[in-house]
Amino acid sequence: MTRYAIIVAGGSGSRFGSTIPKQFLPLAGLPVLMHTITRFTDAGASVILVLPQAQTAYWHQLCQQYAFTLPVTITAGGDSRFQSVKNALDVITAQTGDIIAVHDGVRPLVSQEVIDNAYSQAAKHGSAIPAVPVTDSIRETSDDGLSKAIDRSHLVAVQTPQAFDAMMLKQAYNTPYDPAFTDDASVVERTGHAIHLIPGDPYNIKITHPGDIEIAEILLKRSGRTR
């Protein structure tokens, strides 16, 4: 079984009020994206990095600056996350039994335990989607401005990496794009396959807001994975 990892990195940094895309922001001595890639190469995965075409030169510049030499195949992103993943799948020549994981480039704290479990469970069940229980109170809003409480006991928050049998994922991405596709699991589910959930990790945060960098820095220092 060959492990592949598609790492999607298409952020613009607009929510940070930054001209630097968030995947390139410094985190504990390295750009965020380098931490993410290292997690998957440490797990023995072949990494396909999806970047907007306009960011490729800057990425190479950063690799020189930080002497980052881990092997990565780069492919251009598309107009949507769906198209970006599809572009990456096109460069993977997978065999039966191989597993492809798709991960957000701005989730640099993903643990080796979650990564290894995603690959092993996908090999058994065809898919493996990490998820954590929803702990906040949830309300559903309506167009009339009203809202109602939702029972959170049956709700989970989905994370990445989302891992799949390679042939299943490639076939699923032949489906025409639908705006309802919010992640890879929703694409695979559309083709009639059941989705297998596995335990996620509350520390597997997605860098979305400026304060997330500070939180990630603290967590990385605690883990000892700083440069």
Residue pairs with C-beta under 8 A, 6 or more apart in sequence:
1 97
1 98
1 99
1 119
1 123
2 46
2 94
2 95
2 98
2 99
3 43
3 44
3 45
3 46
3 98
3 99
3 101
3 119
4 45
4 46
4 47
4 48
4 92
4 94
4 98
4 99
4 100
4 101
4 166
5 40
5 43
5 45
5 46
5 47
5 48
5 100
5 101
5 102
5 103
5 161
6 48
6 50
6 85
6 88
6 89
6 92
6 100
6 101
6 102
6 103
7 33
7 36
7 37
7 40
7 47
7 48
7 49
7 50
7 103
7 104
7 105
8 50
8 77
8 81
8 84
8 85
8 88
8 102
8 103
8 104
8 105
9 21
9 23
9 33
9 36
9 49
9 50
9 51
9 55
9 105
9 106
10 50
10 51
10 52
10 77
10 81
10 84
10 105
11 21
11 22
11 23
11 105
11 106
12 21
12 22
13 19
13 20
13 21
13 22
13 25
15 22
15 208
15 209
15 210
16 22
16 25
16 209
16 210
17 210
18 25
21 55
22 32
22 106
22 207
22 208
23 31
23 32
23 33
23 36
23 105
23 106
23 207
24 31
24 32
24 33
24 55
24 58
24 59
24 62
25 31
25 32
25 207
25 213
26 32
27 35
27 108
27 207
27 213
27 216
27 217
27 220
28 35
28 216
28 217
28 220
28 221
28 225
28 226
28 227
29 226
29 227
30 66
30 68
30 227
31 62
31 66
32 105
32 106
32 108
32 207
32 213
32 216
33 49
33 59
33 105
33 106
33 108
34 62
34 66
34 68
35 108
35 109
35 220
35 225
36 103
36 104
36 105
36 106
36 107
36 108
36 110
37 47
37 49
37 70
37 72
38 70
39 108
39 110
39 111
39 112
39 115
40 47
40 101
40 103
40 115
40 161
41 47
41 70
41 71
42 112
43 112
43 115
43 116
43 119
45 101
45 115
45 119
46 71
46 73
47 70
47 71
47 72
47 73
48 72
48 73
48 74
48 75
48 88
48 91
48 92
49 59
49 72
49 73
49 74
49 75
49 105
50 74
50 75
50 76
50 77
50 84
50 85
50 87
50 88
51 59
51 74
51 75
51 76
51 77
52 76
52 77
53 76
53 77
56 74
56 76
59 74
62 68
63 69
73 91
75 87
75 88
75 90
75 91
76 87
77 83
77 84
77 87
78 84
78 86
78 87
80 177
82 173
82 177
82 181
82 187
83 177
85 102
85 173
85 184
86 173
89 100
89 169
89 170
89 173
92 100
92 166
92 170
94 100
94 166
94 167
94 170
95 166
96 166
96 167
97 123
97 165
97 166
98 165
98 166
99 119
99 122
99 123
99 163
99 164
99 165
99 166
100 163
100 164
100 166
100 169
100 170
101 115
101 118
101 119
101 122
101 160
101 161
101 162
101 163
101 164
102 160
102 161
102 162
102 163
102 164
102 169
102 184
103 110
103 160
103 161
103 162
104 160
104 206
106 206
106 207
106 208
107 159
107 160
107 204
107 205
107 206
107 207
108 207
108 216
108 220
109 201
109 203
109 204
109 205
109 216
109 219
109 220
109 223
110 159
110 160
110 161
110 201
110 204
111 201
111 203
111 204
113 201
114 130
114 159
114 161
114 198
114 199
114 200
114 201
114 204
115 161
117 128
117 130
117 198
117 199
118 128
118 130
118 161
118 162
118 163
118 198
119 128
119 163
120 128
121 128
121 163
121 196
121 198
122 128
122 163
122 164
122 165
122 196
123 165
125 196
126 164
126 165
126 168
126 193
126 194
126 196
127 162
127 163
127 164
127 165
127 168
127 185
127 188
127 193
127 194
127 195
127 196
128 162
128 163
128 164
128 196
128 197
128 198
129 158
129 159
129 162
129 163
129 185
129 195
129 196
129 197
129 198
130 158
130 159
130 160
130 161
130 162
130 197
130 198
130 199
130 200
130 201
130 204
131 156
131 157
131 158
131 159
131 197
131 198
131 199
131 200
132 156
132 157
132 159
132 199
132 200
132 201
132 202
133 152
133 155
133 156
133 157
134 152
134 155
134 156
134 157
135 152
136 152
137 149
137 152
138 149
138 150
138 152
138 155
139 147
139 148
139 149
139 150
140 147
140 148
140 150
141 147
142 148
156 197
157 200
158 183
158 185
158 200
159 200
159 201
159 204
159 206
160 183
162 183
162 184
162 185
164 172
164 184
164 188
168 188
168 191
168 193
169 184
169 188
171 191
172 184
172 187
172 188
172 190
172 191
172 193
173 187
175 187
175 190
175 191
178 190
180 186
181 187
181 190
185 195
188 195
189 195
203 219
205 212
205 215
205 216
205 219
206 212
207 213
207 216
220 226
